Amino acid sequence: MKARLLYLLKYYLFWIVFFVVQKPFFMLWQRNLLGEVRPIDWVLVPWHGLPLDLSVAAYITMVAGVLLCVSCWVSWHVMRHIIKGLTALVLFVALWTLLGDNGCFPSWGYHLNKDIFSYLSSPAEALACAQWWVWLLGVLAFIVLFIGWWWLYLKWMHRPTIHPIEGRIAQGIGTLVLLIVTGALFLPMRGSVTVSTMNTGRVYYSTNRMLNIAAINPVFNIIETLSEDRFVPNRYNYMPHEEAQHIVQQLVNSNDPVQLTDTLLNTQRPHIVVCILESFSKNAMEAGAMPRLSELTQEGVFFSNAYAASYRTDRGVMAVLGAFPSCATASLMMVPSKSGQLPQIGQVLKKEGYQLKFYYGGDEDFTNMRSYLITGGFDNRVADRDFPLADRMSKWGVPDHILFSKATKEIASRKREDPPTLDVILSLSSHEPFEVPYHHINHPYLNAIAYTDSCLGAFVDSLQLSERWSNTVVVLVADHGYLYPDGIANHDPLHFKIPLVMIGGAVRAPREINKLCQQIDWVPTLLHQMGLDASQFGFAKDIMDERANSYAYYNFGDGFALITDTSKVVVDASANQIIMGDSTNLEQQAKAITQTIMETINRL
């Protein structure tokens, strides 16, 4: 019996060490994002992250404990091999999780969660986020680490002297003792004996958000998100409902009638083309990677102080087409039962006789985008399946020059007398791993942006020669920003600043509008210019309404921010603390918006 108890203890310690050692590796891998790190933090991060490591190790060890109980009655030789098989399987999954988490973190800005299973439903798109040599290095690293940890496991647990238990009474007592010890693992699993249970917030200790994130066990993070509803009614419940509603209405002026005192268009029924540009950050524009888009800002209405709603394409598409500011905890597009109930600009325009078409060179089923587009009125859609196999040469699908070429042929060939149209083009080539048929800039991200910018420029040049150009407005907007310059934090406002431009023959005159605005605000702004109602888009403001407040809101992995002309606040919701800025009033307003978003989602 003593040998079995010692085996269980050693097994538990093995997994604790395995997870603790990953913390400094994560910190080294993400060193560009950590910011200023004190020497003591290399100790404090593993120390504060230990409760989650104890919890995950307890989950794994509990299974081994049950098998040890069985070993009191059957051959130890058989059970030892079963436990070794269990260990190999868990080690395989855990290592891939940790390596994948480190690889995805710079782009995602948060640890892997249950969303990864939705992305893996389209494995080609999930794998396309990195170049082949990155995946090769990952595979090699996995092989080396697996062999190393497996060797340590065998050395640590080598040939324990565990003898059969003779007699039914002794077997029963041994089983009972092992069950009690195994059951005691519920304490580190749960984290306490009170109503409070183990959660990722338990490891937060620093005002540096990245250090808190480094302390989180990625495996636990997945377990936690699998066991919870990301849309729980009391999440972000900061104040009474009426107070939150009042704050949001004051910010947006959503209940006030439109007062159109400044017109941007010379027609009320223009043909509309929306180009949603993958990862087009304002920083990349200022770095000179978008020469054509920079030229176009001089030819149309340039909203030079615009911010993205969130940080991924699925959130960005919903922001652009539905003027919805995104949910900080989950992808709403992946829940068609909810996203399908939200209004979209396509629905409004379709009632006005507009014909809708969506162009995308990738898989439209990735993140359930197809269901969202169909509910938005886009019955006519172009995706990777509509191109020859030879054209699908990039990891994400069809390169942008081929996508824009197809859109050009169809849009530019339409006649002046044809019905009004809304065409939406979603680019993809400037997504990681930035493999593009263009080699002019050494920085891979900037080079990919410059490539898509050149495709966009050729597209606009062709449209300008079409007979419908004089009655066309083209909206150029990013789906989200990007972590450029290298090393900026995921929550930094620089990550979310994007270009927003309206050009075309239907635009009355070139001008720059420096008012703080959001990616979602273009929808009511354009609809009001067309004399159409936009009251259903309650989180977006008309930028041209003089009474509308100058502000921008965005959210990220369980966090959110609000920016005004005079101040800003960035809130880490997990820790419930301000991580940038210091405005109490702004914090209250940001919390009111976040709470109202969640309340809206839960009413769907």
C-alpha positions as CSV (number, residue, x, y, z in Angstrom):
1,M,0.0,0.0,0.0
2,K,2.8,2.4,0.9
3,A,4.3,1.9,-2.6
4,R,1.0,2.8,-4.3
5,L,0.6,6.0,-2.2
6,L,4.2,6.9,-3.0
7,Y,3.6,6.3,-6.7
8,L,0.5,8.5,-6.6
9,L,2.5,11.3,-4.9
10,K,5.3,11.1,-7.4
11,Y,2.9,11.1,-10.3
12,Y,1.2,14.3,-9.0
13,L,4.6,16.0,-8.5
14,F,5.7,15.1,-12.0
15,W,2.7,17.0,-13.5
16,I,3.2,19.9,-11.2
17,V,6.8,20.3,-12.3
18,F,5.8,19.9,-15.9
19,F,3.4,22.8,-15.8
20,V,5.5,25.1,-13.5
21,V,8.5,24.8,-15.9
22,Q,6.3,26.1,-18.8
23,K,5.9,29.5,-17.1
24,P,9.5,30.8,-17.7
25,F,9.4,29.3,-21.2
26,F,6.3,31.3,-22.0
27,M,7.9,34.5,-20.6
28,L,11.0,33.9,-22.8
29,W,8.9,33.2,-25.9
30,Q,6.7,36.3,-25.3
31,R,9.5,38.6,-24.0
32,N,8.7,41.3,-26.6
33,L,5.2,41.6,-25.2
34,L,6.0,41.4,-21.5
35,G,7.3,44.9,-21.1
36,E,9.4,45.7,-18.0
37,V,10.0,42.6,-16.0
38,R,11.8,42.6,-12.6
39,P,14.1,39.7,-11.7
40,I,11.7,38.7,-8.9
41,D,8.9,38.3,-11.4
42,W,10.6,35.2,-12.9
43,V,9.9,33.7,-9.5
44,L,6.6,35.4,-8.8
45,V,4.9,34.3,-12.0
46,P,5.4,30.5,-11.4
47,W,4.6,31.0,-7.7
48,H,1.3,32.9,-8.3
49,G,0.5,30.5,-11.2
50,L,1.0,27.4,-8.9
51,P,-2.7,27.1,-7.8
52,L,-3.8,26.5,-11.4
53,D,-0.9,24.1,-12.0
54,L,-1.9,22.2,-8.9
55,S,-5.5,22.1,-10.2
56,V,-4.7,20.7,-13.6
57,A,-2.1,18.2,-12.2
58,A,-4.9,17.0,-9.8
59,Y,-7.3,16.4,-12.7
60,I,-4.7,14.2,-14.4
61,T,-3.6,12.5,-11.2
62,M,-7.1,11.7,-10.2
63,V,-7.5,9.4,-13.2
64,A,-4.2,7.6,-12.2
65,G,-5.5,7.3,-8.7
66,V,-8.6,5.5,-9.8
67,L,-6.4,3.1,-11.8
68,L,-4.3,2.5,-8.7
69,C,-7.4,1.6,-6.8
70,V,-8.2,-1.0,-9.5
71,S,-4.6,-2.3,-9.2
72,C,-5.4,-3.5,-5.7
73,W,-7.5,-6.2,-7.4
74,V,-5.8,-6.9,-10.7
75,S,-2.3,-7.4,-12.0
76,W,0.0,-4.4,-11.4
77,H,1.8,-5.2,-14.6
78,V,-1.3,-4.5,-16.6
79,M,-2.3,-1.4,-14.7
80,R,1.3,0.0,-15.0
81,H,1.1,-0.1,-18.8
82,I,-2.4,1.5,-18.7
83,I,-1.1,4.4,-16.6
84,K,1.9,4.8,-18.9
85,G,-0.5,4.9,-21.9
86,L,-2.6,7.6,-20.1
87,T,0.5,9.6,-19.3
88,A,1.7,9.5,-22.9
89,L,-1.7,10.6,-24.2
90,V,-1.9,13.5,-21.7
91,L,1.7,14.5,-22.4
92,F,0.9,14.5,-26.1
93,V,-2.1,16.8,-25.7
94,A,-0.6,19.0,-23.1
95,L,2.6,19.7,-25.1
96,W,0.6,20.5,-28.3
97,T,-1.6,22.8,-26.2
98,L,1.4,24.6,-24.7
99,L,3.2,24.9,-28.0
100,G,0.1,26.0,-29.8
101,D,-0.7,28.5,-27.1
102,N,2.8,30.1,-27.4
103,G,2.5,30.2,-31.2
104,C,-0.9,31.8,-31.3
105,F,-0.5,34.2,-28.4
106,P,1.3,37.0,-30.3
107,S,-1.6,37.1,-32.7
108,W,-4.5,36.4,-30.4
109,G,-3.4,38.2,-27.3
110,Y,-4.8,35.7,-25.0
111,H,-4.4,32.0,-24.0
112,L,-6.2,29.3,-26.0
113,N,-9.8,28.8,-25.0
114,K,-12.7,26.7,-26.2
115,D,-12.8,28.8,-29.4
116,I,-9.9,26.8,-30.6
117,F,-12.3,23.9,-31.2
118,S,-14.4,26.0,-33.5
119,Y,-11.4,27.1,-35.5
120,L,-10.2,23.5,-35.8
121,S,-13.5,22.6,-37.5
122,S,-11.7,24.3,-40.5
123,P,-8.2,22.9,-40.0
124,A,-6.8,24.4,-43.2
125,E,-7.7,27.9,-42.1
126,A,-6.5,27.2,-38.5
127,L,-3.1,26.0,-39.8
128,A,-2.8,28.9,-42.2
129,C,-1.9,31.3,-39.4
130,A,1.8,30.4,-39.6
131,Q,4.4,29.6,-42.3
132,W,5.4,26.0,-43.0
133,W,8.7,26.4,-41.4
134,V,7.1,27.6,-38.2
135,W,5.0,24.5,-38.1
136,L,8.0,22.4,-38.9
137,L,9.9,23.9,-36.0
138,G,6.8,23.3,-33.8
139,V,6.8,19.7,-34.8
140,L,10.5,19.3,-34.1
141,A,10.2,21.1,-30.8
142,F,7.3,18.8,-29.9
143,I,9.3,15.7,-30.7
144,V,12.3,16.9,-28.6
145,L,10.1,18.0,-25.7
146,F,8.0,14.8,-25.7
147,I,11.1,12.6,-25.7
148,G,12.7,14.7,-23.0
149,W,9.7,14.7,-20.7
150,W,8.9,11.0,-21.4
151,W,12.5,10.1,-20.4
152,L,12.1,12.2,-17.2
153,Y,8.8,10.5,-16.4
154,L,10.3,7.0,-16.8
155,K,13.4,7.9,-14.7
156,W,11.2,9.5,-12.0
157,M,8.6,6.6,-11.9
158,H,11.1,3.8,-12.8
159,R,10.2,0.3,-11.9
160,P,8.4,0.9,-8.6
161,T,8.2,-2.1,-6.4
162,I,4.5,-2.6,-6.1
163,H,3.4,-6.1,-5.0
164,P,0.0,-7.6,-5.2
165,I,-2.3,-7.2,-2.2
166,E,-3.2,-10.6,-0.7
167,G,-6.7,-11.1,0.8
168,R,-10.0,-9.5,0.1
169,I,-10.0,-7.5,3.4
170,A,-6.5,-6.1,2.6
171,Q,-7.6,-5.3,-0.9
172,G,-10.7,-3.5,0.3
173,I,-8.8,-1.5,2.9
174,G,-6.2,-0.6,0.3
175,T,-8.8,0.5,-2.2
176,L,-10.6,2.6,0.5
177,V,-7.3,4.4,1.5
178,L,-6.4,5.1,-2.1
179,L,-10.0,6.4,-2.8
180,I,-9.7,8.8,0.2
181,V,-6.3,10.1,-1.0
182,T,-7.5,10.4,-4.5
183,G,-10.6,12.1,-3.4
184,A,-8.4,14.6,-1.5
185,L,-7.3,15.9,-5.0
186,F,-10.7,17.6,-5.2
187,L,-9.2,20.3,-2.9
188,P,-6.5,21.5,-5.3
189,M,-8.8,20.9,-8.2
190,R,-11.5,23.1,-6.7
191,G,-9.1,25.5,-5.0
192,S,-11.0,25.9,-1.7
193,V,-13.7,24.4,0.5
194,T,-15.8,27.6,0.3
195,V,-18.2,28.7,-2.4
196,S,-15.3,30.1,-4.4
197,T,-13.9,27.8,-7.0
198,M,-10.6,27.8,-8.9
199,N,-10.5,30.3,-11.7
200,T,-7.9,32.1,-13.8
201,G,-8.4,35.3,-11.8
202,R,-6.8,33.6,-8.8
203,V,-3.3,34.0,-10.2
204,Y,-3.5,37.8,-10.9
205,Y,-0.9,39.7,-8.8
206,S,0.6,42.4,-10.9
207,T,-0.4,45.7,-12.6
208,N,1.4,44.3,-15.6
209,R,-1.4,42.4,-17.4
210,M,1.1,40.3,-19.3
211,L,2.7,38.9,-16.1
212,N,-0.8,37.9,-14.9
213,I,-1.4,36.2,-18.2
214,A,2.0,34.4,-18.0
215,A,0.9,32.9,-14.7
216,I,-2.2,31.3,-16.2
217,N,-2.0,27.6,-17.1
218,P,-3.2,27.4,-20.7
219,V,-4.7,23.9,-20.2
220,F,-6.7,25.2,-17.2
221,N,-7.9,28.1,-19.3
222,I,-9.4,25.7,-21.9
223,I,-11.0,23.6,-19.1
224,E,-12.5,26.8,-17.6
225,T,-13.9,28.1,-20.8
226,L,-15.3,24.7,-21.7
227,S,-17.2,24.6,-18.4
228,E,-18.7,28.0,-18.6
229,D,-21.2,29.9,-20.7
230,R,-19.3,32.9,-22.2
231,F,-22.6,34.8,-22.3
232,V,-23.7,34.3,-18.7
233,P,-26.3,37.0,-17.7
234,N,-24.3,38.3,-14.7
235,R,-21.0,38.6,-16.6
236,Y,-20.0,42.3,-16.6
237,N,-22.8,43.2,-14.3
238,Y,-21.4,46.4,-13.0
239,M,-24.5,48.5,-12.3
240,P,-28.3,48.6,-12.5
241,H,-29.6,48.0,-16.0
242,E,-31.3,51.4,-16.2
243,E,-28.1,53.2,-15.2
244,A,-26.1,51.4,-17.9
245,Q,-28.7,52.1,-20.5
246,H,-28.8,55.8,-19.6
247,I,-25.0,56.1,-19.8
248,V,-24.9,54.5,-23.3
249,Q,-27.8,56.5,-24.6
250,Q,-26.0,59.7,-23.5
251,L,-22.8,58.7,-25.2
252,V,-24.5,57.6,-28.5
253,N,-27.5,59.9,-28.6
254,S,-29.3,57.0,-30.0
255,N,-32.8,58.2,-28.9
256,D,-32.4,61.6,-30.5
257,P,-33.8,62.4,-34.0
258,V,-31.1,62.8,-36.7
259,Q,-30.0,66.4,-37.4
260,L,-28.2,66.2,-40.8
261,T,-26.4,69.5,-41.1
262,D,-23.4,68.4,-43.2
263,T,-23.6,66.2,-46.3
264,L,-20.9,63.9,-47.6
265,L,-22.7,62.6,-50.7
266,N,-24.2,64.1,-53.8
267,T,-26.8,61.4,-54.1
268,Q,-29.1,59.5,-51.7
269,R,-29.0,56.2,-53.6
270,P,-25.4,55.5,-54.4
271,H,-24.0,52.1,-55.4
272,I,-22.0,51.0,-52.4
273,V,-18.8,49.0,-52.4
274,V,-17.3,48.0,-49.0
275,C,-13.7,46.8,-48.9
276,I,-12.9,45.1,-45.6
277,L,-9.1,45.0,-45.5
278,E,-7.4,42.3,-43.5
279,S,-5.2,43.7,-40.6
280,F,-4.8,47.2,-42.1
281,S,-3.6,49.1,-39.1
282,K,-3.2,52.9,-39.0
283,N,0.4,52.3,-37.9
284,A,1.2,50.4,-41.1
285,M,-0.3,53.3,-43.1
286,E,2.0,55.8,-41.3
287,A,4.9,53.5,-41.9
288,G,4.4,53.9,-45.6
289,A,3.1,50.4,-46.4
290,M,-0.2,51.7,-47.9
291,P,0.9,54.2,-50.6
292,R,-2.3,53.8,-52.7
293,L,-4.7,54.0,-49.7
294,S,-2.8,57.0,-48.5
295,E,-3.4,58.7,-51.9
296,L,-7.1,57.8,-51.7
297,T,-7.4,59.5,-48.4
298,Q,-6.8,62.7,-50.3
299,E,-9.5,61.9,-52.8
300,G,-12.4,61.2,-50.4
301,V,-13.6,61.5,-46.8
302,F,-10.9,60.4,-44.5
303,F,-11.9,59.6,-40.9
304,S,-8.4,59.8,-39.5
305,N,-9.2,59.0,-35.9
306,A,-11.0,55.6,-36.2
307,Y,-10.7,52.5,-34.0
308,A,-11.6,48.9,-34.7
309,A,-14.2,47.2,-32.5
310,S,-12.0,44.2,-31.6
311,Y,-9.1,42.1,-32.7
312,R,-10.2,39.3,-35.1
313,T,-11.9,39.1,-38.5
314,D,-15.1,37.5,-37.3
315,R,-15.6,40.4,-34.9
316,G,-14.5,42.9,-37.5
317,V,-17.0,41.6,-40.1
318,M,-19.9,41.9,-37.6
319,A,-18.7,45.4,-36.7
320,V,-18.6,46.6,-40.3
321,L,-21.8,45.0,-41.6
322,G,-23.8,45.0,-38.4
323,A,-22.4,48.0,-36.4
324,F,-22.2,45.7,-33.4
325,P,-19.2,46.4,-31.1
326,S,-18.3,42.7,-30.4
327,C,-18.3,40.6,-27.3
328,A,-15.1,40.6,-25.2
329,T,-15.4,37.0,-24.2
330,A,-16.4,35.0,-27.2
331,S,-17.0,35.1,-31.0
332,L,-20.7,36.0,-31.4
333,M,-20.5,35.0,-35.1
334,M,-19.9,31.4,-34.0
335,V,-23.3,31.4,-32.4
336,P,-25.7,31.8,-35.3
337,S,-28.8,31.6,-33.0
338,K,-27.7,34.9,-31.6
339,S,-25.7,36.7,-34.4
340,G,-28.6,36.0,-36.8
341,Q,-30.9,38.1,-34.8
342,L,-28.8,41.3,-34.9
343,P,-29.5,43.9,-37.6
344,Q,-27.2,44.4,-40.6
345,I,-26.8,47.2,-43.1
346,G,-27.5,44.7,-45.9
347,Q,-31.0,44.0,-44.5
348,V,-31.7,47.8,-44.5
349,L,-30.5,48.3,-48.1
350,K,-32.2,45.2,-49.4
351,K,-35.6,46.7,-48.4
352,E,-34.6,49.7,-50.5
353,G,-34.1,47.6,-53.6
354,Y,-30.4,47.0,-53.3
355,Q,-28.8,43.8,-54.7
356,L,-26.2,42.4,-52.4
357,K,-23.0,40.4,-53.1
358,F,-20.1,39.3,-50.9
359,Y,-16.6,38.4,-52.2
360,Y,-14.1,36.4,-50.2
361,G,-11.2,34.2,-51.4
362,G,-11.3,31.9,-48.4
363,D,-13.7,29.4,-46.8
364,E,-16.9,31.2,-45.9
365,D,-17.8,28.5,-43.3
366,F,-14.8,29.5,-41.2
367,T,-16.2,30.9,-37.9
368,N,-19.7,30.4,-39.2
369,M,-19.5,33.4,-41.5
370,R,-21.8,32.0,-44.1
371,S,-24.7,31.8,-41.7
372,Y,-24.1,35.4,-40.7
373,L,-24.0,36.6,-44.3
374,I,-27.1,34.8,-45.3
375,T,-29.1,36.3,-42.5
376,G,-27.8,39.7,-43.5
377,G,-29.3,39.3,-47.0
378,F,-26.2,38.2,-48.9
379,D,-27.7,35.4,-50.9
380,N,-25.1,35.9,-53.6
381,R,-21.6,35.1,-52.4
382,V,-18.2,34.3,-53.8
383,A,-15.8,32.1,-51.9
384,D,-12.8,29.8,-52.5
385,R,-15.1,27.2,-54.1
386,D,-15.9,29.6,-57.0
387,F,-12.2,29.8,-58.1
388,P,-10.2,27.2,-60.0
389,L,-8.1,25.0,-57.8
390,A,-4.9,26.5,-59.3
391,D,-5.9,29.9,-58.0
392,R,-6.2,28.8,-54.4
393,M,-2.4,29.1,-54.0
394,S,-2.2,30.7,-50.6
395,K,-2.8,29.0,-47.3
396,W,-6.0,31.1,-46.7
397,G,-7.3,30.6,-50.2
398,V,-7.3,32.9,-53.2
399,P,-4.7,35.7,-53.2
400,D,-6.1,39.2,-53.2
401,H,-5.0,40.1,-56.7
402,I,-7.2,37.3,-58.1
403,L,-10.1,38.1,-55.7
404,F,-10.1,41.8,-56.6
405,S,-9.7,41.0,-60.3
406,K,-12.9,38.9,-60.2
407,A,-14.8,41.6,-58.2
408,T,-13.5,44.2,-60.7
409,K,-14.9,42.3,-63.8
410,E,-18.3,42.0,-62.2
411,I,-18.7,45.4,-60.5
412,A,-17.2,47.6,-63.2
413,S,-19.2,45.9,-66.0
414,R,-22.6,46.9,-64.5
415,K,-24.7,49.5,-66.4
416,R,-25.7,52.9,-65.1
417,E,-29.4,51.9,-65.2
418,D,-29.0,48.6,-63.3
419,P,-30.5,48.5,-59.8
420,P,-28.4,49.8,-56.9
421,T,-25.9,47.4,-55.3
422,L,-24.1,46.7,-52.1
423,D,-20.8,44.8,-52.8
424,V,-18.6,43.7,-50.0
425,I,-15.1,42.5,-50.5
426,L,-13.2,40.8,-47.7
427,S,-9.4,40.5,-48.4
428,L,-7.2,37.8,-46.8
429,S,-3.6,38.0,-48.1
430,S,-2.4,40.4,-45.4
431,H,-3.2,37.7,-42.7
432,E,-0.4,35.8,-41.1
433,P,1.8,34.0,-42.3
434,F,2.0,36.9,-44.8
435,E,3.0,34.8,-47.8
436,V,2.3,37.0,-50.8
437,P,3.5,37.2,-54.4
438,Y,5.1,40.5,-53.7
439,H,8.7,41.2,-52.4
440,H,9.4,44.9,-51.8
441,I,9.6,45.4,-48.0
442,N,11.7,43.3,-45.6
443,H,9.1,43.3,-42.8
444,P,6.7,40.5,-43.6
445,Y,3.6,42.2,-42.3
446,L,4.3,45.5,-44.0
447,N,5.2,43.7,-47.2
448,A,1.8,41.8,-47.2
449,I,0.0,45.0,-46.4
450,A,1.7,46.7,-49.4
451,Y,0.7,43.8,-51.6
452,T,-3.0,44.1,-50.7
453,D,-2.7,47.9,-51.0
454,S,-1.5,47.5,-54.6
455,C,-4.4,45.1,-55.3
456,L,-6.8,47.6,-53.8
457,G,-5.3,50.4,-55.9
458,A,-5.7,48.5,-59.2
459,F,-9.3,47.7,-58.2
460,V,-10.2,51.4,-57.6
461,D,-8.5,52.4,-60.8
462,S,-10.7,50.1,-62.7
463,L,-13.9,51.3,-60.9
464,Q,-13.0,54.9,-61.7
465,L,-13.2,54.0,-65.5
466,S,-16.7,52.4,-65.1
467,E,-19.8,54.2,-66.1
468,R,-21.3,53.9,-62.6
469,W,-18.4,55.5,-60.8
470,S,-20.1,58.9,-60.7
471,N,-22.8,57.3,-58.5
472,T,-20.6,55.0,-56.4
473,V,-19.3,55.3,-52.9
474,V,-16.5,53.0,-51.8
475,V,-15.9,52.4,-48.1
476,L,-12.4,51.3,-47.2
477,V,-12.1,49.9,-43.7
478,A,-9.9,47.4,-41.8
479,D,-11.4,44.4,-40.1
480,H,-9.0,45.0,-37.2
481,G,-5.6,46.4,-36.5
482,Y,-2.3,44.5,-35.9
483,L,0.4,44.4,-33.3
484,Y,2.7,46.7,-35.1
485,P,5.2,48.2,-34.3
486,D,6.5,44.9,-32.9
487,G,6.2,44.7,-29.1
488,I,3.1,46.7,-28.5
489,A,0.6,45.2,-26.0
490,N,-2.6,43.5,-27.2
491,H,-4.7,46.0,-25.3
492,D,-2.8,49.1,-26.4
493,P,-4.9,51.6,-28.3
494,L,-2.3,51.6,-31.1
495,H,-3.3,48.0,-31.8
496,F,-6.9,49.1,-32.6
497,K,-6.3,52.3,-34.7
498,I,-7.3,51.7,-38.3
499,P,-8.0,53.6,-41.5
500,L,-11.6,54.4,-42.5
501,V,-12.1,56.2,-45.9
502,M,-15.1,56.9,-48.2
503,I,-14.2,57.6,-51.8
504,G,-16.0,57.6,-55.1
505,G,-17.9,59.8,-57.6
506,A,-20.8,60.0,-55.2
507,V,-18.6,61.7,-52.5
508,R,-19.2,65.4,-52.6
509,A,-15.7,66.6,-51.8
510,P,-12.4,65.4,-50.3
511,R,-12.0,66.2,-46.6
512,E,-10.5,64.9,-43.4
513,I,-12.6,64.4,-40.3
514,N,-10.5,64.0,-37.2
515,K,-13.4,63.2,-34.8
516,L,-12.8,60.1,-32.6
517,C,-15.0,57.4,-34.1
518,Q,-15.4,53.6,-34.2
519,Q,-15.4,51.1,-37.0
520,I,-19.1,50.6,-36.4
521,D,-20.0,54.3,-36.8
522,W,-19.8,54.3,-40.6
523,V,-23.1,52.4,-40.8
524,P,-25.5,55.1,-39.3
525,T,-23.3,57.8,-40.8
526,L,-23.9,56.5,-44.4
527,L,-27.5,55.5,-43.8
528,H,-28.3,59.0,-42.5
529,Q,-26.6,60.5,-45.5
530,M,-29.0,58.4,-47.6
531,G,-32.0,59.6,-45.6
532,L,-32.5,56.1,-44.0
533,D,-33.3,55.2,-40.4
534,A,-30.4,53.7,-38.4
535,S,-32.0,53.5,-35.0
536,Q,-31.7,49.7,-34.8
537,F,-27.9,50.1,-34.6
538,G,-28.0,51.3,-31.0
539,F,-24.2,51.2,-30.2
540,A,-23.1,53.2,-33.2
541,K,-23.2,57.0,-33.6
542,D,-23.5,59.2,-36.7
543,I,-20.0,60.8,-37.0
544,M,-21.5,63.8,-38.8
545,D,-24.0,64.5,-36.1
546,E,-22.6,67.5,-34.3
547,R,-24.2,66.4,-31.0
548,A,-22.6,63.0,-31.1
549,N,-19.8,62.6,-28.6
550,S,-16.2,62.1,-29.7
551,Y,-15.2,58.7,-28.4
552,A,-14.1,55.2,-29.4
553,Y,-14.8,51.9,-27.6
554,Y,-13.1,48.5,-28.2
555,N,-12.7,45.2,-26.5
556,F,-10.1,42.4,-26.4
557,G,-9.7,39.1,-24.6
558,D,-11.8,39.7,-21.4
559,G,-11.0,43.4,-21.4
560,F,-12.3,46.7,-22.9
561,A,-11.3,50.3,-23.4
562,L,-12.8,53.7,-23.9
563,I,-11.0,56.7,-25.5
564,T,-12.0,60.3,-25.6
565,D,-10.3,63.5,-26.8
566,T,-8.9,64.1,-23.3
567,S,-8.3,60.8,-21.7
568,K,-8.5,57.0,-22.0
569,V,-9.1,54.0,-19.9
570,V,-8.2,50.3,-20.5
571,V,-9.8,47.7,-18.2
572,D,-8.7,44.2,-17.5
573,A,-12.1,42.6,-16.7
574,S,-10.6,39.4,-15.2
575,A,-8.7,41.4,-12.6
576,N,-11.3,44.2,-12.6
577,Q,-8.5,46.8,-12.7
578,I,-7.5,49.6,-14.9
579,I,-4.3,48.7,-16.8
580,M,-4.0,52.0,-18.8
581,G,-5.3,55.4,-17.9
582,D,-6.8,56.5,-14.7
583,S,-10.2,58.1,-15.4
584,T,-12.9,56.8,-12.9
585,N,-15.7,58.5,-15.0
586,L,-14.4,56.9,-18.2
587,E,-14.2,53.5,-16.5
588,Q,-17.8,53.7,-15.5
589,Q,-18.8,54.6,-19.0
590,A,-16.7,51.7,-20.5
591,K,-18.3,49.3,-18.0
592,A,-21.8,50.5,-18.9
593,I,-21.1,49.9,-22.7
594,T,-19.7,46.4,-21.9
595,Q,-22.6,45.5,-19.7
596,T,-25.1,46.7,-22.2
597,I,-23.5,44.7,-25.0
598,M,-23.7,41.5,-22.8
599,E,-27.3,42.3,-21.9
600,T,-28.2,42.8,-25.5
601,I,-26.6,39.4,-26.4
602,N,-28.5,37.6,-23.6
603,R,-31.8,39.0,-24.8
604,L,-31.3,37.4,-28.2
